[in-house]
Amino acid sequence: MQKITIEEIFRTESPLKGERVTNVIPVNGGCIHDAWCLDLETGRQLFAKTTSVKNSSMLQFEAKGLDVLSQAVNTSYIKVPKPLSIQEIKNTSILILPWFNLLEGDEKKLGHGLALLHKETSKNNTEGFGWGEDGFIGNNPQIGGWESTWGECFVNLRLIPQMKIATKWGLNFDNKKVLSKITNFLNEHEPLPSLVHGDLWKGNAATNKTGEGVLFDPAVWWADREVDIAMTKLFGGFSKQFYSSYEEVFPLSSSFHQRIEIYNLYHLLNHANLFGGYYKHECLSILKRLDNIL
């Protein structure tokens, strides 16, 4: 991306107007978007995420999620980059965020803060389970809508849309029996809806130099808070301090382990639909196993 395109924001967008960019440094931004560290003449730094205009709705969804999370977290424990600017320039959509120096440190505050987020938001939800508009999980759609019961929400708004996509690589969508079992099993759990990050793997959380947790790249919705904890156990997992500090604030049910595989099936289906390979076989194995044990 040309540097001048980034600099145009600082001449036209009021929150950043008048601050001159002195350097633009590419940073790791994942497989969907490009990411940049912006050095400003004033000495501060910002983070820019860029994508094509056709994918601008992904950045819009991300910005809304960050804004919601930044208002809901206890900032003594968790920081969330609050969007400063999002706009389209030429053929590029650009999201500007504060810059955080991220570390691999003690995750005690991260666990504590996530538990507070889940616990406090579970007290004030009035809509039920779901989200008010369509969003994204990676670059696949995450369907909006509301359900009053948790089993119907997770199956209808999360599993079924991914399974329909998966028919393109050979998943047999004739899984009504196992889906009915999952629905009934989750309804027996009867959780309260909490605001969840929604895509909480190791690459979307960190700590900063003062020890607070940092959350970013969310796919927010109102769900059983266990979906966040289940996903932390995919792709490497989090530290013992993270889990112990979470449990101190908002203990998990003793039956949580029985639902981990169900909740992570959503993300594995999404990965199978995006990347194929091993994820396809894992999804088929899980569906067969769930059909046998539920």
C-alpha positions as CSV (number, residue, x, y, z in Angstrom):
1,M,0.0,0.0,0.0
2,Q,1.3,3.5,-0.9
3,K,2.2,5.6,2.1
4,I,0.5,8.7,0.7
5,T,-2.9,6.9,1.0
6,I,-2.4,6.5,4.7
7,E,-1.3,10.1,5.1
8,E,-4.4,11.4,3.4
9,I,-6.4,10.4,6.5
10,F,-4.5,12.8,8.6
11,R,-5.4,15.7,6.4
12,T,-9.1,14.9,6.1
13,E,-10.3,13.0,9.2
14,S,-11.0,15.3,12.1
15,P,-9.9,13.1,15.0
16,L,-6.4,12.9,13.5
17,K,-6.2,16.1,11.4
18,G,-2.9,17.9,11.4
19,E,-0.8,15.1,12.7
20,R,1.9,14.3,10.1
21,V,3.0,10.7,9.5
22,T,6.7,10.4,9.5
23,N,7.0,6.6,9.0
24,V,4.8,3.7,8.0
25,I,6.0,0.3,9.0
26,P,4.3,-3.0,7.9
27,V,3.4,-5.3,10.8
28,N,1.8,-8.7,11.1
29,G,-1.9,-8.3,10.4
30,G,-3.2,-11.8,9.6
31,C,-4.2,-13.4,6.3
32,I,-7.2,-11.1,5.5
33,H,-6.0,-7.6,6.1
34,D,-2.7,-5.6,5.9
35,A,-1.6,-3.9,9.1
36,W,0.7,-0.9,9.7
37,C,2.4,1.0,12.6
38,L,2.2,4.7,11.9
39,D,4.8,7.0,13.5
40,L,3.6,10.5,14.0
41,E,5.6,13.7,14.2
42,T,4.3,14.2,17.7
43,G,6.0,11.0,18.9
44,R,3.0,8.9,19.3
45,Q,2.2,5.8,17.3
46,L,-1.1,4.4,15.8
47,F,-2.2,1.1,14.3
48,A,-3.8,1.0,10.9
49,K,-5.5,-2.0,9.4
50,T,-6.3,-1.8,5.6
51,T,-8.3,-3.9,3.2
52,S,-10.0,-3.6,-0.1
53,V,-13.2,-1.5,-0.3
54,K,-15.2,-4.7,-1.1
55,N,-14.2,-6.0,2.4
56,S,-14.9,-2.8,4.2
57,S,-17.9,-4.3,6.0
58,M,-15.5,-6.6,7.9
59,L,-13.6,-3.5,9.3
60,Q,-17.0,-1.9,10.2
61,F,-18.0,-5.0,12.1
62,E,-14.7,-5.1,13.9
63,A,-14.8,-1.4,14.8
64,K,-18.3,-1.8,16.3
65,G,-17.2,-4.8,18.3
66,L,-14.1,-3.0,19.6
67,D,-16.3,0.0,20.6
68,V,-18.8,-2.2,22.5
69,L,-16.0,-4.1,24.3
70,S,-14.1,-1.0,25.2
71,Q,-17.2,0.3,27.0
72,A,-17.9,-3.0,28.7
73,V,-14.5,-4.0,30.1
74,N,-13.1,-3.0,33.4
75,T,-10.0,-1.0,32.3
76,S,-8.1,-1.8,35.4
77,Y,-7.7,-5.3,34.0
78,I,-8.3,-5.2,30.3
79,K,-7.6,-2.6,27.6
80,V,-9.4,-2.6,24.2
81,P,-8.2,-0.4,21.4
82,K,-11.1,2.0,20.8
83,P,-11.5,2.9,17.0
84,L,-10.3,6.4,16.1
85,S,-11.2,6.5,12.5
86,I,-12.7,4.2,9.8
87,Q,-13.2,5.4,6.2
88,E,-12.6,4.6,2.6
89,I,-10.0,6.3,0.5
90,K,-9.7,5.4,-3.2
91,N,-9.9,1.6,-3.3
92,T,-8.9,1.0,0.3
93,S,-10.8,0.8,3.6
94,I,-8.8,1.9,6.6
95,L,-9.3,1.4,10.3
96,I,-7.2,3.4,12.7
97,L,-6.7,2.3,16.3
98,P,-4.4,3.3,19.2
99,W,-1.1,1.5,19.2
100,F,-0.4,-1.0,22.0
101,N,3.0,-2.5,22.8
102,L,1.9,-6.1,23.2
103,L,3.8,-8.7,25.3
104,E,3.7,-12.3,26.2
105,G,3.4,-11.8,29.9
106,D,1.4,-12.8,33.0
107,E,-2.2,-13.4,32.0
108,K,-3.7,-13.0,35.4
109,K,-5.3,-9.6,34.8
110,L,-6.5,-10.9,31.4
111,G,-8.4,-13.8,33.0
112,H,-9.7,-11.6,35.8
113,G,-10.9,-9.0,33.4
114,L,-12.6,-11.4,31.0
115,A,-14.5,-13.0,33.9
116,L,-15.7,-9.5,35.0
117,L,-16.8,-8.8,31.4
118,H,-18.8,-12.0,31.3
119,K,-20.2,-11.7,34.8
120,E,-21.3,-8.0,34.6
121,T,-22.8,-8.1,31.1
122,S,-24.8,-11.2,32.0
123,K,-26.7,-9.0,34.4
124,N,-28.1,-6.5,31.9
125,N,-28.9,-8.3,28.6
126,T,-32.5,-7.8,27.5
127,E,-32.5,-9.2,23.9
128,G,-31.5,-12.8,24.5
129,F,-28.8,-14.8,22.6
130,G,-27.3,-13.5,19.3
131,W,-26.4,-10.2,17.8
132,G,-28.5,-7.5,16.1
133,E,-26.8,-7.6,12.6
134,D,-24.8,-9.9,10.4
135,G,-21.0,-9.9,11.1
136,F,-18.0,-12.0,10.3
137,I,-15.9,-14.8,11.8
138,G,-12.6,-14.5,9.8
139,N,-14.0,-13.6,6.4
140,N,-16.9,-16.0,6.6
141,P,-20.3,-14.6,7.6
142,Q,-21.5,-14.7,11.2
143,I,-25.3,-14.5,11.1
144,G,-27.2,-11.9,13.1
145,G,-30.5,-12.5,14.8
146,W,-31.9,-13.3,18.2
147,E,-33.1,-16.4,20.0
148,S,-34.6,-16.7,23.4
149,T,-33.1,-20.1,24.1
150,W,-29.4,-20.9,23.9
151,G,-29.6,-24.2,22.1
152,E,-31.6,-22.8,19.2
153,C,-29.2,-19.8,19.0
154,F,-26.0,-21.8,18.8
155,V,-27.4,-24.3,16.3
156,N,-29.5,-22.0,14.1
157,L,-27.2,-19.0,14.0
158,R,-23.7,-20.6,14.3
159,L,-23.6,-24.3,13.4
160,I,-26.1,-24.5,10.5
161,P,-24.7,-21.5,8.5
162,Q,-21.2,-23.0,8.7
163,M,-22.5,-26.5,7.8
164,K,-24.3,-25.2,4.8
165,I,-21.0,-23.7,3.6
166,A,-19.3,-27.0,4.3
167,T,-21.5,-28.9,1.9
168,K,-19.1,-27.4,-0.8
169,W,-16.3,-29.6,0.4
170,G,-18.5,-32.7,1.0
171,L,-20.1,-32.4,4.5
172,N,-23.4,-34.2,4.4
173,F,-25.9,-31.6,5.7
174,D,-28.3,-34.4,6.6
175,N,-27.4,-34.0,10.3
176,K,-30.8,-33.1,11.7
177,K,-30.5,-35.9,14.3
178,V,-27.2,-34.7,15.8
179,L,-28.3,-31.0,15.6
180,S,-31.4,-31.8,17.5
181,K,-29.4,-33.6,20.1
182,I,-27.0,-30.6,20.4
183,T,-29.9,-28.2,20.7
184,N,-31.5,-30.1,23.5
185,F,-28.2,-30.7,25.3
186,L,-27.4,-27.0,25.3
187,N,-30.9,-26.0,26.4
188,E,-30.5,-28.2,29.5
189,H,-27.5,-26.1,30.4
190,E,-29.6,-22.9,30.7
191,P,-26.8,-20.2,30.7
192,L,-27.3,-16.5,30.9
193,P,-26.3,-14.5,27.8
194,S,-23.0,-12.6,28.3
195,L,-21.2,-10.3,25.9
196,V,-18.4,-12.4,24.5
197,H,-15.3,-11.6,22.4
198,G,-16.3,-14.4,20.0
199,D,-12.9,-15.2,18.4
200,L,-10.7,-15.6,21.5
201,W,-7.7,-17.6,20.4
202,K,-4.1,-16.8,21.4
203,G,-3.6,-14.5,18.5
204,N,-6.4,-12.1,19.5
205,A,-5.3,-11.4,23.1
206,A,-2.1,-10.3,24.8
207,T,-0.8,-8.2,27.7
208,N,0.8,-4.8,27.8
209,K,3.9,-3.5,29.6
210,T,1.9,-2.7,32.7
211,G,0.3,-6.1,33.0
212,E,-3.2,-5.4,31.8
213,G,-4.8,-7.8,29.2
214,V,-5.5,-6.5,25.7
215,L,-8.3,-7.8,23.5
216,F,-8.6,-7.2,19.8
217,D,-10.0,-8.6,16.5
218,P,-13.4,-9.5,18.1
219,A,-16.4,-11.2,16.6
220,V,-18.8,-10.1,19.3
221,W,-22.2,-11.5,20.2
222,W,-24.3,-12.4,23.2
223,A,-23.7,-16.0,24.1
224,D,-23.0,-18.5,26.8
225,R,-19.7,-17.1,28.2
226,E,-18.2,-20.6,27.9
227,V,-17.8,-20.2,24.2
228,D,-14.9,-17.8,24.9
229,I,-13.2,-20.1,27.4
230,A,-13.7,-23.1,25.1
231,M,-11.9,-21.3,22.2
232,T,-9.0,-20.3,24.4
233,K,-8.2,-24.1,24.5
234,L,-7.8,-24.2,20.7
235,F,-4.5,-23.4,18.9
236,G,-2.2,-23.5,21.9
237,G,-4.3,-22.3,24.8
238,F,-3.7,-19.8,27.5
239,S,-1.7,-19.9,30.8
240,K,-2.6,-21.5,34.1
241,Q,-2.8,-18.0,35.6
242,F,-5.4,-17.0,33.0
243,Y,-7.7,-19.8,33.9
244,S,-7.2,-19.7,37.7
245,S,-7.8,-15.9,37.8
246,Y,-11.0,-16.3,35.7
247,E,-12.3,-19.0,38.1
248,E,-11.7,-16.8,41.1
249,V,-14.0,-14.2,39.8
250,F,-16.7,-16.2,37.9
251,P,-16.3,-20.0,38.4
252,L,-17.2,-22.3,35.5
253,S,-19.8,-25.1,35.8
254,S,-18.4,-28.5,36.7
255,S,-20.0,-29.7,33.4
256,F,-18.1,-27.1,31.3
257,H,-15.8,-29.8,29.8
258,Q,-18.8,-31.6,28.3
259,R,-19.6,-28.6,26.0
260,I,-16.0,-27.5,24.9
261,E,-16.1,-29.8,21.8
262,I,-19.5,-28.5,20.8
263,Y,-18.5,-24.9,21.1
264,N,-15.3,-25.3,19.3
265,L,-17.0,-27.2,16.4
266,Y,-18.2,-23.8,15.2
267,H,-14.6,-22.5,14.9
268,L,-13.3,-25.8,13.4
269,L,-16.1,-25.7,10.8
270,N,-15.1,-22.1,10.0
271,H,-11.5,-23.1,9.6
272,A,-12.5,-26.1,7.4
273,N,-14.5,-23.7,5.2
274,L,-11.6,-21.3,5.0
275,F,-8.5,-23.5,4.9
276,G,-9.7,-27.1,4.3
277,G,-7.2,-29.9,5.2
278,Y,-7.1,-31.4,8.7
279,Y,-10.0,-29.2,9.8
280,K,-12.4,-31.1,7.5
281,H,-11.6,-34.5,9.0
282,E,-11.8,-33.1,12.6
283,C,-15.2,-31.7,12.0
284,L,-16.5,-35.0,10.6
285,S,-15.1,-36.9,13.5
286,I,-16.6,-34.5,16.1
287,L,-20.1,-34.7,14.5
288,K,-19.9,-38.5,14.5
289,R,-18.7,-38.5,18.1
290,L,-21.4,-36.1,19.2
291,D,-24.1,-38.2,17.5
292,N,-22.9,-41.2,19.5
293,I,-22.6,-39.7,22.9
294,L,-25.5,-37.2,23.2
